[in-house]
Amino acid sequence: MLFLLACGDLLVAATAWGLGYALRSLWGKLNLTPHPLPPFVDFVPMMVFSLILTALILVRLDLYGPKRTKGLPRETVDICRAVLFAWTVSYFADMLLLRETPSRLMMFSVLGAWLVLAAAYRAMARATLRSFRRRGWNLRHAAIVGTGRLGQTLYHALRRNTWTGIMPQYFVDDKCPHDELCGLEVHRPIEGIADIVAVKPVDIVFVALSANQHDRTASVLNKLVETNVDIHVVPDLLSLSLLGHDVSQLENMPIISMTHSPQHGWNSVIKRTLDLVLSLAALIVLAVPMAIIALLVKLTSKGSVFYRQVRTSLGGKPFSIIKFRTMVQDAEKWSGAVWAQKGDPRVTRLGRFLRRTNLDELPQLLNILMGQMSLVGPRPERPELVDRFRRQVPRYMLRSQVKSGLTGWAQVHGWRGRTSLRKRIQYDLYYITNWTFGLDIRIIFMTLVRSFRDPNAY
C-alpha cells in the first residue's frame, strides 16, 4: 500500500511538470508573456532532480509513516510543505548549476499544478483507504488500558472516526466492577497486560489511565515493551481541560499548551482583517444615525455625549471603552462598580431605549478599529469586577486569551447583564475553543437579528 502511495506521489510530480509546461505554453499563445518557451526537453534534468528530491523529502517528513490518528488537514499541510520545499530547491539548484534563470512563469505554473494535484491525490488516496476500511480491510485492532472517563472517551472517538481503521477489541482495568463495558470485554489485572495481549493479540494498545492512576502508567509501559504491539499513551488532559491543546517539541521533550486558541497564527490575521473591514464599513454607514443619537443624548440630559470606562481585553490589558452615555452624569459616584438592573433609576429615558436596542454600543466600533476589541468575543469586563469574578468562577480568566468583543456567543444566547455568570463563562469558553471564521459570521448575523429584542438589556 505504501509503495503504491509513493509511486502515486512521483507520478503526480511528473504530471505537474507536464501540466505546468502546458499552462506556460497557453500563456504564450494568449500573449501573456513576450518570452519564448524553451522545448520541454530543457526542463527534463530539473524535473528528474525534483522527483528524486521529492522522494527523499517525503520519506524524511514521515509522509509514509502510519497516519491512522492524523486528519486530512494535517496531511495536506505536510504534503504541500514538502512540495514547496522540493520545488524551491529545484529552482535554485537549476540557477546555480546551469547558471541561468529558468522560466519563472513556467516554474510557478509547475508549482501551482503540483500543489493542487498533490493535495487532491492525497485526499483521493485517503478516501479510497477509508472505503476499504469500511469494508473491513486494512483494519488494526486495539486494546484500551483504562475504563475511566478517558478510556471511554477514547473508545467512542475511535468508533466515531472509522477512517482511522482502528477497532477497539477489549478493555484492561482491574478497577472496573463489570466484566463488560461499551459492549466489549473487560480483562484484568492491569499488571498482567503482557499476558493478556499474548492470549488475545492486538496490533495497538492505548494506555488511557486517569490522572489519579498516573503512577501505574510507567509499570504498564514497562510490561508492554516486552510485546510486539504499537504503544500509544493518551494523557489525561480531560481532567485538566482549560482551552484547546497544542503539542510542540523542544529537543526530545513534548510540550503541551493547555491554553491554545484557534485564533492564534494566521487565523488572528483573518479575524483582524474581518474586524477592520466590517467596523470601518459600519462606521461609514452608521455615521448619520450615530450623529443623531449623539445630538439626542446631549439635548435630553446634562453631561457628555460619550461615556468612557476602563475595561480589560486580550491578556487582561486595560483599555478605555467608548459608549453613548445612557445614565445620569456621575451615576456610579455613590453606587460604585455594579451592573445595571431592571428599572435602574440611574438610566435616563433615552438611555433605556439605547440599552434595550444596544445602540449605545455603536461607538465601540472605534475601539475595534483601534485594535482594542474585536467584533466578536467575550464581552469586556471592568478590572474591579474581574478581580472579584476570578476568585468566584473557575476558569474565568481564560476569557482573556482572546480579544473582548462587541458581541459574542454568550450574548446572542441571552447570557448578559444580571444572568448566570457561570453560564456566560461556559458559552465564552465554547466560543474560544471552537472558533472558526464561519462562527464569527454566524454570531454577527444572530446579533443583527436579536439586538432589538434582548430581554436582558436594561
Buried (B, 14 or more C-beta within 10 A) or exposed (E): EEEEBBEBBBEBBBBBBBBBBEBBBEBBEEEEBEEEBEEBEEBEEBBEBBBEBBBEBBEEBEBBEEBBBEEBEEBBEBBBEBBBBBBEBBBEBBEEEEEEEBBEBBBBBBBBBBBBBBBEBBBEBBEEBBEBBEEEEEBBBBBBBBBBEBBBEBBEBBBEEEBBBBBBBBBBBEBBEEEEBBEBEBBBEBEBBBBBBEEBEBBBBBBBBBBEBEEBBEEBBEBBEEBEBBBBBBBBEBEEEBBBBBEEEEEEEEEEBEBBBBBBEEBBEEBBEBBBEBBEEBBEEBEEEBEEBBEBBEEEBEBEEBBEEEBBBBEEEBBEBBBBBBBBEEBEEEEEEEEBEEEBEBBBEBBBBBBBBBBBBBBBBBBBBEBBBBBBBBBBBBEEBBEBBBEEBEBBBBBBBBBBBBBBBBBBBBBBBEBEBBEBBBBBBBBBBEBEEEBBBBBBEBBEEBBEEBEEBB
